[in-house]
Amino acid sequence: MAAVKVPDTPVEVLVDILTKAKELAIANGHVPEELKSQLQKALDIASGMDHYLEKMTTPESEPLAELYEKTISHDWDKVHKEGKTMFRLPKECITGHVEGQTLKMLIHMCQAKRVLEIGMFTGYGALSMAEGLPEDGCLMACELEPYLKDFAQPIFNKSPHGRKITVKTGSAMDTLKELAAAGEQFDMVFIDADKDNYINYYNFILDNSLLRLRGVICVDNTLFKAKVYLKDATDSNGLALRKFNQFVCDDPRVEQVILPLRDGISVIRQVSVALSSETQSQITDDEVFRGVMGRPILDRMRLDGKVAYVTGAGQGIGRAFAHALGEAGAKVAVVDMDQKKAEAVAEELHLKGIISIAITADISKPEDVQKMVEDIVSKWGTVHIACNNAGINRNSASEDTSLEEWDETFNVNLRGVFICCQAAGRVMLKQGYGKIINTASMASLIVPHPQKQLSYNSSKAGVVKLTQTLGTEWIDRGVRVNCISPGIVDTPLIHSESLRPLVQRWLSDIPAGRLALVTDLQAAVVYLACDASDYMTGHNLVIEGGQSLW
């Protein structure tokens, strides 16, 4: 005789009740047909929900269910120690596909790198979350029973994401105390363990700062077969969870929402620093403590709602700047002389969900620059961030440098930057706010060798002085002007066979022992573009691995 499945979630309980009600209605000849029809509709809605959610949820990139089904088909006695009473694990004990994908989605949404799981059980949830972690992410799973680790570890070993998971067996509270003593912090905590201890785990995590600022706590089973809100419920787990839900609801440190997914998942986040009267007398409650306008430092580096342009953005440093500003929240105009390159980078940004446009312009031509700014203002209403990056380099011995080479270099590297600063600056000065970021060079500080590049070095030194002058002249009207001086940047061209001896010479002059990558420069442009750098102006931010110091 087949075993009868016990309803496990509020929806399953509802389906069970409606099924029995329908059977009673059919058996009773006095029940109106309309009532039977309404019961069937209610049953169709309730019974179809889980199936529909399963069908509409994106499949895992890795077939987790298959890994577990193969393992569950084996006798558990093979992986357990002698003397332990074992059982065959039913498939229903595994976290559902929808719940696993929900946990993975939450990992992505809170950009977690470090996750703590209290109560691992089969490890299905741990593996789902690990799939959402970045390559250098990690998940610490606390599990009371060693045999569950023995069961899950071989499955973790078969998964490319299993290496991110470390399982700690024994008392979860003991593990939490060890983690707190070691000063560990986590971006997300998932609790699915003994229900009576939910409040204890929750309080210990918050009281001992195991959850980072703005971190998220997820708690499983918080609807527990509807027993958390049914008045006649007597189930001890249901009552413990009812108490936990109310405790969190009343906690001024957090806000929570309970998602009616399977047996309920609570999502809890810290919203403020709750100060007791005793604590208030011990701390200085100011912007350092609360954040400027209540915004922590990383929030102040966001560029949401800002409009930016980057010249020379079709490749190299400019492309990296465009991606960085867009990832920080800005709308980005990708400006380049080469229309195809500009469009290609704009498409890259679009694929990442960044609002962008491609603009073709030669910054050495005032009419092109003016049209560029007008097009951006016409499209997005203003310009907040001007990233003047386009530049060229010509090499020649000084005695052989022609006026044509000199003029060509200065027309782009210095005159073009000035034209862009002036055109964007007029918009910014009118609105009383703006950030201008020019690309200079380490060559503004030293004479790089052995290459001979008189016109380039001189033009970049001019960019620094231009930046300093505008930075001091415009700051009292809300416009900050700064520049970035990169060292020698690694590009495909540098790896040509003919330049190999030159690269080796450069490397011998760089304390960092390597060339710069364009990604080494991205944080700098975001910092100079954001509100956190409002007191910085006329500054030359040098990023060259220490080369200018030797």
C-alpha positions in Angstrom: 0.0 0.0 0.0 1.5 3.4 -1.0 2.3 5.8 1.8 0.0 8.8 2.0 1.9 12.1 1.7 1.4 14.4 4.6 0.7 18.0 3.6 3.9 20.0 4.1 3.0 23.6 3.2 0.0 25.9 3.6 -1.0 25.4 0.0 -0.8 21.6 0.3 -2.9 21.8 3.5 -5.4 23.8 1.6 -5.5 21.4 -1.3 -6.0 18.5 1.2 -8.9 20.3 2.9 -10.5 21.3 -0.5 -10.2 17.7 -1.8 -12.0 16.3 1.3 -14.6 19.0 1.0 -15.2 18.2 -2.6 -15.5 14.5 -1.8 -18.1 15.3 1.0 -20.0 17.5 -1.4 -20.1 14.8 -4.1 -21.3 12.2 -1.5 -24.0 14.5 -0.3 -26.9 14.7 -2.7 -28.2 17.9 -1.2 -25.2 20.0 -2.0 -26.0 22.5 -4.9 -24.1 21.9 -8.1 -22.9 25.6 -8.0 -21.2 24.9 -4.7 -19.5 21.8 -6.1 -18.4 23.9 -9.1 -16.9 26.6 -6.9 -15.1 24.0 -4.7 -13.6 22.5 -7.9 -12.4 26.0 -9.1 -10.8 26.6 -5.7 -9.1 23.2 -5.8 -7.8 23.8 -9.3 -6.3 27.2 -8.2 -4.7 25.8 -5.1 -3.4 22.5 -6.6 -2.1 24.2 -9.7 0.0 26.9 -8.0 3.1 24.9 -7.1 3.2 23.2 -10.5 2.9 26.5 -12.2 5.7 28.1 -10.1 7.9 25.1 -10.8 7.2 25.4 -14.5 7.8 29.2 -14.7 11.0 29.2 -12.6 14.3 29.3 -14.5 16.0 25.9 -14.4 19.3 25.5 -12.5 22.4 25.9 -14.7 23.5 22.7 -13.0 21.2 19.6 -12.8 21.1 19.5 -9.0 18.0 17.4 -8.8 19.6 14.7 -10.9 22.7 14.6 -8.6 20.4 14.1 -5.6 18.1 11.6 -7.2 21.1 9.3 -8.1 22.3 9.6 -4.5 19.0 9.0 -2.9 18.5 5.8 -4.9 21.4 4.2 -2.9 21.0 2.8 0.6 21.9 5.4 3.2 23.5 2.7 5.4 26.6 2.8 3.2 27.5 6.4 4.3 26.7 6.2 8.0 28.7 5.1 10.9 28.0 1.9 12.7 25.3 1.9 15.4 23.4 4.9 13.9 19.8 4.3 13.1 19.4 5.2 9.4 16.6 5.6 6.9 16.2 6.0 3.2 15.9 9.7 2.4 12.6 10.6 0.5 12.7 13.0 -2.4 10.3 15.3 -0.6 13.0 16.1 2.0 15.1 17.9 -0.6 14.6 21.7 -1.0 12.3 22.2 -4.0 13.6 23.6 -7.2 11.6 26.8 -6.8 12.9 27.4 -3.3 16.5 26.6 -4.3 16.3 29.1 -7.2 14.8 31.7 -4.9 17.8 31.4 -2.5 20.1 31.7 -5.5 18.2 34.8 -6.7 18.5 36.4 -3.2 22.3 35.7 -3.3 22.4 37.6 -6.6 20.2 40.5 -5.4 22.2 41.2 -2.2 25.5 40.6 -4.1 26.6 38.2 -1.4 30.1 36.7 -1.4 30.0 35.1 2.1 27.0 33.1 3.2 26.3 31.3 6.5 23.8 28.5 6.6 22.4 27.2 9.9 21.0 23.7 9.3 22.2 22.1 6.1 20.2 18.9 6.0 20.7 17.3 2.5 22.8 20.2 1.2 20.5 20.9 -1.7 19.9 24.5 -0.5 23.6 25.0 0.1 24.5 23.9 -3.4 21.7 26.2 -4.8 23.1 29.2 -3.0 26.7 28.3 -3.9 25.7 28.4 -7.6 24.7 32.0 -7.1 28.0 33.0 -5.4 30.9 34.5 -7.4 34.0 32.3 -8.0 35.7 33.6 -4.9 32.6 33.3 -2.8 32.2 30.9 0.2 29.4 29.3 2.1 29.8 28.0 5.7 27.2 25.4 6.5 26.5 24.4 10.1 25.0 20.9 10.5 24.5 19.0 13.8 24.6 15.5 12.3 27.9 14.2 10.9 26.1 11.6 8.7 24.4 14.5 6.8 27.8 15.9 5.9 28.9 12.4 4.8 25.8 12.2 2.6 26.2 15.7 1.1 30.0 15.9 0.6 30.2 13.4 -2.3 27.5 15.4 -4.1 29.4 18.7 -3.4 32.5 17.1 -4.9 30.7 16.3 -8.2 29.6 20.0 -8.6 31.8 22.8 -9.8 30.3 25.0 -7.1 30.8 22.5 -4.2 34.3 23.8 -3.6 32.7 27.0 -2.3 31.0 25.1 0.6 32.6 24.3 4.0 30.6 22.1 6.3 31.0 22.5 10.1 29.4 19.7 12.1 28.3 20.0 15.7 26.3 22.5 17.7 25.3 25.5 15.5 25.5 27.8 18.5 29.1 26.7 19.3 30.0 27.3 15.7 28.4 30.8 15.8 30.5 31.6 18.9 33.7 30.5 17.2 32.8 32.6 14.1 32.0 35.7 16.3 35.3 35.2 18.2 37.2 35.2 14.9 35.5 38.4 13.8 33.8 36.7 10.8 31.0 38.5 8.9 28.5 37.3 6.3 26.5 39.0 3.6 23.6 36.6 4.0 22.5 34.1 6.7 20.0 31.3 6.0 18.4 29.6 9.0 16.7 26.2 8.6 17.4 24.3 11.8 15.7 23.5 15.1 12.7 25.8 15.4 12.9 26.4 19.1 16.4 28.0 18.6 15.4 30.4 15.8 15.2 33.4 18.1 18.5 32.5 19.8 20.3 32.1 16.4 18.8 35.4 15.2 19.7 37.4 18.3 23.2 36.0 18.4 23.8 36.9 14.8 22.7 40.5 15.2 24.2 41.1 18.7 27.6 39.8 17.6 27.7 41.5 14.2 27.9 38.3 12.2 25.8 40.0 9.6 27.4 42.8 7.7 25.8 46.2 7.3 22.8 45.9 5.0 23.1 42.1 5.0 20.1 39.8 4.8 18.8 37.0 7.0 16.6 34.4 5.3 14.6 32.0 7.5 12.8 28.9 6.2 9.5 27.3 7.3 8.1 30.5 8.7 4.5 29.7 7.6 4.9 26.1 8.8 1.8 24.3 7.4 -0.3 27.4 8.3 0.1 26.6 12.0 1.7 30.0 12.7 -1.6 31.7 12.2 -4.3 29.1 12.9 -5.7 29.9 16.3 -6.3 26.2 17.3 -2.7 25.2 16.5 -0.9 23.2 19.2 2.2 22.0 17.3 5.3 23.0 19.2 7.3 23.9 16.0 4.4 26.0 14.7 4.1 27.8 18.0 7.9 28.4 18.1 7.8 29.9 14.7 4.7 32.0 15.5 6.7 33.4 18.4 9.8 34.0 16.2 7.8 35.8 13.5 6.2 38.2 16.0 9.6 38.8 17.7 11.2 39.8 14.4 8.1 41.9 13.5 8.5 43.9 16.8 12.3 44.3 16.4 13.2 47.9 15.6 16.6 46.9 14.1 15.1 45.2 11.1 12.3 44.9 8.6 10.9 41.7 7.3 8.6 40.2 4.7 7.4 36.6 4.6 7.2 35.1 1.1 4.4 32.6 0.8 6.8 30.2 -1.1 6.4 26.5 -0.2 6.4 26.6 3.6 7.3 30.3 3.9 10.6 32.1 3.7 11.2 35.3 5.7 13.6 37.8 4.3 14.9 40.1 7.0 17.3 43.1 6.7 18.8 45.6 9.1 17.3 49.1 8.5 18.7 51.2 11.3 21.0 51.3 14.3 18.7 51.0 17.3 20.1 53.0 20.3 19.1 52.4 23.9 19.3 55.4 26.3 22.4 53.8 27.8 24.1 53.4 24.4 23.2 56.9 23.3 25.3 58.3 26.0 28.3 56.3 24.9 28.5 57.1 21.1 28.6 60.2 19.0 25.5 60.1 16.8 26.6 62.1 13.8 27.2 61.6 10.0 30.2 59.5 10.6 28.0 57.1 12.6 24.9 57.3 10.5 26.4 58.1 7.1 26.1 61.4 5.2 22.3 61.9 4.7 22.0 58.4 6.2 24.0 56.8 3.3 26.9 54.4 4.1 30.1 55.0 2.2 29.5 52.5 -0.6 26.0 53.9 -1.2 27.7 57.4 -1.6 29.8 55.9 -4.4 26.7 55.0 -6.4 25.9 57.1 -9.5 22.2 56.4 -9.9 20.4 59.0 -11.8 23.6 60.6 -13.1 24.4 61.3 -16.8 28.0 60.7 -18.0 29.9 60.7 -21.2 33.3 59.1 -22.0 35.4 60.1 -25.0 37.7 57.6 -26.6 35.3 55.0 -25.2 35.4 52.6 -28.1 38.4 50.7 -26.7 41.0 50.4 -23.9 40.8 52.7 -20.9 37.7 54.6 -22.2 35.8 51.4 -22.6 36.7 50.3 -19.1 35.6 53.8 -17.8 32.2 53.5 -19.6 31.6 50.1 -18.1 32.6 51.3 -14.6 30.4 54.4 -14.6 27.5 52.4 -16.0 27.9 49.6 -13.4 27.8 52.3 -10.7 24.4 53.4 -12.0 25.0 56.2 -14.5 23.6 56.6 -18.0 26.6 56.6 -20.3 27.2 58.2 -23.7 29.9 56.2 -25.5 31.9 58.7 -27.6 34.5 57.7 -30.2 35.7 58.7 -33.6 35.0 55.2 -34.8 31.2 54.8 -35.0 31.3 50.9 -35.0 33.5 50.8 -31.9 31.2 53.3 -30.1 28.1 51.2 -31.0 29.8 48.0 -30.0 30.6 49.3 -26.5 27.1 50.8 -26.2 25.7 47.4 -27.0 27.9 45.8 -24.3 26.4 48.2 -21.8 22.9 47.6 -23.0 23.4 43.8 -22.5 24.3 44.6 -18.9 21.1 46.6 -18.4 23.0 50.0 -18.5 21.2 52.9 -20.4 23.6 54.1 -23.1 23.9 55.8 -26.4 26.7 55.8 -29.0 28.0 59.2 -30.3 30.6 59.8 -33.0 32.8 62.8 -32.5 36.3 64.1 -33.2 37.1 66.0 -30.0 39.7 68.2 -31.8 36.8 69.8 -33.6 34.8 72.3 -31.5 31.6 71.8 -33.6 31.7 68.0 -32.9 32.2 68.5 -29.2 29.4 71.1 -29.0 27.0 68.7 -30.9 28.1 65.9 -28.6 27.1 67.8 -25.5 23.9 69.1 -27.1 22.9 65.6 -28.1 23.4 64.3 -24.6 21.4 67.2 -23.0 18.7 66.7 -25.6 18.5 63.0 -24.8 18.9 63.0 -21.0 18.4 66.6 -19.9 21.9 67.3 -18.6 25.5 66.2 -18.1 26.7 65.4 -14.6 30.0 63.6 -15.4 32.4 64.4 -18.2 35.1 61.9 -18.7 37.6 63.4 -21.2 39.7 60.4 -22.0 40.5 60.4 -25.8 44.1 60.8 -26.7 46.8 59.9 -29.1 50.6 59.2 -28.9 53.3 59.7 -31.5 56.9 58.7 -31.0 59.9 60.5 -32.4 63.3 61.9 -31.3 62.8 65.5 -30.2 65.1 66.9 -32.9 63.0 65.1 -35.5 59.6 66.0 -34.1 57.7 67.9 -36.8 55.2 70.7 -36.2 52.6 68.5 -37.8 53.1 65.8 -35.2 53.2 68.4 -32.4 50.0 70.1 -33.5 48.2 66.8 -34.1 49.1 65.5 -30.6 48.2 68.8 -28.9 44.9 69.2 -30.9 43.6 66.0 -29.4 45.4 65.6 -26.0 45.2 69.2 -24.7 43.2 71.4 -27.0 40.5 68.7 -27.3 40.4 68.2 -23.6 40.0 71.9 -23.1 37.2 72.1 -25.6 35.4 69.3 -23.9 35.9 70.8 -20.4 34.6 74.1 -21.6 31.5 72.7 -23.4 30.5 70.4 -20.5 31.6 72.9 -17.9 29.1 75.5 -19.2 26.2 73.1 -18.6 27.5 72.1 -15.2 28.2 75.7 -14.1 24.6 76.6 -15.0 23.2 73.8 -12.9 25.7 74.3 -10.1 27.0 70.7 -10.1 29.4 68.5 -12.2 32.4 66.2 -12.1 35.0 66.5 -14.9 37.6 63.7 -15.1 40.4 64.1 -17.5 42.9 61.4 -18.5 46.5 62.6 -18.2 49.4 60.2 -17.9 52.3 59.2 -15.7 54.3 61.0 -18.5 53.1 64.3 -16.9 55.4 63.5 -13.9 58.4 61.7 -15.3 60.0 61.2 -18.7 59.2 57.6 -19.6 62.1 55.8 -21.3 63.5 54.5 -23.6 60.7 55.6 -25.9 61.0 59.2 -27.2 57.6 61.1 -27.1 58.2 64.8 -26.5 54.8 65.9 -27.8 52.9 63.3 -25.8 54.7 64.1 -22.5 54.3 67.8 -23.0 50.6 67.5 -23.8 49.8 65.4 -20.8 51.7 67.8 -18.5 49.4 70.4 -20.0 46.3 68.3 -19.1 47.4 68.3 -15.4 47.9 72.1 -15.3 44.6 72.6 -17.1 42.9 70.3 -14.5 44.5 72.2 -11.6 43.4 75.6 -13.0 39.8 74.6 -13.8 39.6 72.7 -10.5 40.4 75.7 -8.4 38.4 78.2 -10.6 35.1 76.2 -10.7 34.8 74.4 -7.4 33.0 77.4 -5.7 30.3 77.0 -8.3 29.8 73.3 -7.7 32.1 71.8 -10.5 35.0 69.6 -9.5 37.8 68.9 -12.0 40.3 66.2 -11.5 42.5 63.9 -13.6 43.8 60.3 -13.6 47.4 59.6 -14.6 47.7 55.9 -15.6 51.0 54.1 -16.0 51.8 51.9 -19.0 48.6 50.0 -19.7 48.6 46.4 -21.0 47.0 46.2 -24.4 47.1 43.6 -27.2 49.4 45.8 -29.2 52.1 45.8 -26.5 52.3 42.0 -26.8 53.7 42.2 -30.4 57.1 40.5 -30.9 58.8 43.8 -31.9 57.9 45.4 -28.6 59.0 42.5 -26.3 62.4 44.1 -25.4 60.7 47.4 -24.7 58.1 45.7 -22.4 60.9 44.0 -20.5 62.6 47.4 -20.0 59.4 48.9 -18.7 58.7 46.1 -16.3 62.2 46.6 -14.7 61.1 50.1 -13.9 57.9 49.2 -12.2 57.9 48.3 -8.5 54.6 46.4 -8.9 56.3 44.1 -11.4 53.6 44.3 -14.1 51.9 46.7 -16.4 48.6 48.3 -15.5 45.3 46.7 -16.5 42.4 48.9 -17.6 40.4 47.4 -14.7 43.0 48.8 -12.3 41.7 52.3 -13.2 37.9 51.7 -12.9 37.5 52.4 -9.2 39.3 55.7 -9.5 36.9 57.1 -12.2 33.9 56.0 -10.1 35.3 57.7 -7.0 36.1 60.9 -8.8 32.6 60.9 -10.4 30.7 60.2 -7.1 29.6 62.4 -4.2 32.2 60.9 -1.9 34.9 62.9 -3.7 33.2 66.3 -3.5 36.1 67.8 -1.5 38.7 66.8 -4.1 39.4 69.1 -7.0 42.4 69.9 -9.2 44.0 66.6 -8.2 46.1 64.3 -10.3 45.4 60.7 -9.2 48.4 58.7 -10.2 47.9 54.9 -10.8 51.2 53.5 -12.1 52.4 50.7 -9.8 55.0 53.0 -8.3 56.9 53.6 -11.5 57.1 57.4 -11.1 58.7 56.9 -7.7 61.8 55.1 -9.1 
